[in-house]
C-alpha cells in the first residue's frame, strides 16, 4: 500500500496526489496512474464541521 501518512491531495481533473511518493491516483477508482497494480484503499467518509472523516472498513 503506497500511503504512508501523507495528506493525499486533489489536483486537476479528479487526480489525487500523494506528496510523499509523488504517485497519482484516479479519484473515482483509486487506481494508481503512475505505478500499475497499486491503488488507494476505499473508505466511507462524511463531513463534520468542515472536516472529512474516514471510517474504518467493516471487513
C-alpha positions as CSV (number, residue, x, y, z in Angstrom):
1,X,0.0,0.0,0.0
2,X,1.6,3.3,-1.1
3,X,0.0,5.7,1.5
4,X,2.4,6.3,4.5
5,X,0.6,9.1,6.3
6,X,1.0,11.9,3.8
7,X,-2.0,14.1,3.1
8,X,-3.5,12.9,-0.2
9,X,-4.4,16.0,-2.3
10,X,-6.9,16.5,-5.1
11,X,-5.3,18.1,-8.1
12,X,-6.5,18.8,-11.6
13,X,-9.2,16.7,-13.3
14,X,-10.1,14.3,-10.4
15,X,-6.5,13.2,-9.9
16,X,-5.2,12.6,-6.4
17,X,-1.6,13.1,-5.4
18,X,0.5,11.6,-2.6
19,X,3.1,14.2,-1.7
20,X,5.4,11.6,-0.1
21,X,5.6,9.3,-3.0
22,X,4.6,11.7,-5.8
23,X,2.3,8.9,-7.1
24,X,-1.0,9.9,-8.7
25,X,-4.4,8.2,-8.4
26,X,-7.7,8.2,-10.2
27,X,-10.2,9.7,-7.7
28,X,-13.1,7.6,-9.0
29,X,-11.4,4.2,-8.8
30,X,-8.4,4.7,-6.5
31,X,-6.2,3.1,-9.1
32,X,-2.6,4.4,-9.2
33,X,-1.9,6.1,-12.6
34,X,1.9,6.2,-12.0
35,X,2.5,2.8,-10.6
36,X,0.5,0.0,-12.3
37,X,-1.1,-2.5,-9.9
38,X,-1.2,-0.1,-6.9
39,X,-4.3,1.6,-5.6
40,X,-5.7,3.5,-2.6
41,X,-8.0,1.7,-0.1
42,X,-11.7,2.7,-0.2
43,X,-13.2,4.2,2.9
44,X,-16.7,5.5,3.7
45,X,-16.4,9.2,4.6
46,X,-18.5,12.0,5.9
47,X,-18.0,15.8,6.5
48,X,-18.3,17.1,10.1
49,X,-17.6,20.8,10.9
50,X,-15.8,21.2,7.6
51,X,-13.5,18.2,8.1
52,X,-13.5,15.0,6.2
53,X,-13.9,12.0,8.5
54,X,-12.9,8.5,7.2
55,X,-14.4,5.3,8.7
56,X,-12.7,2.0,9.3
57,X,-13.7,-0.8,6.9
58,X,-16.0,-3.5,8.3
59,X,-14.0,-6.2,6.5
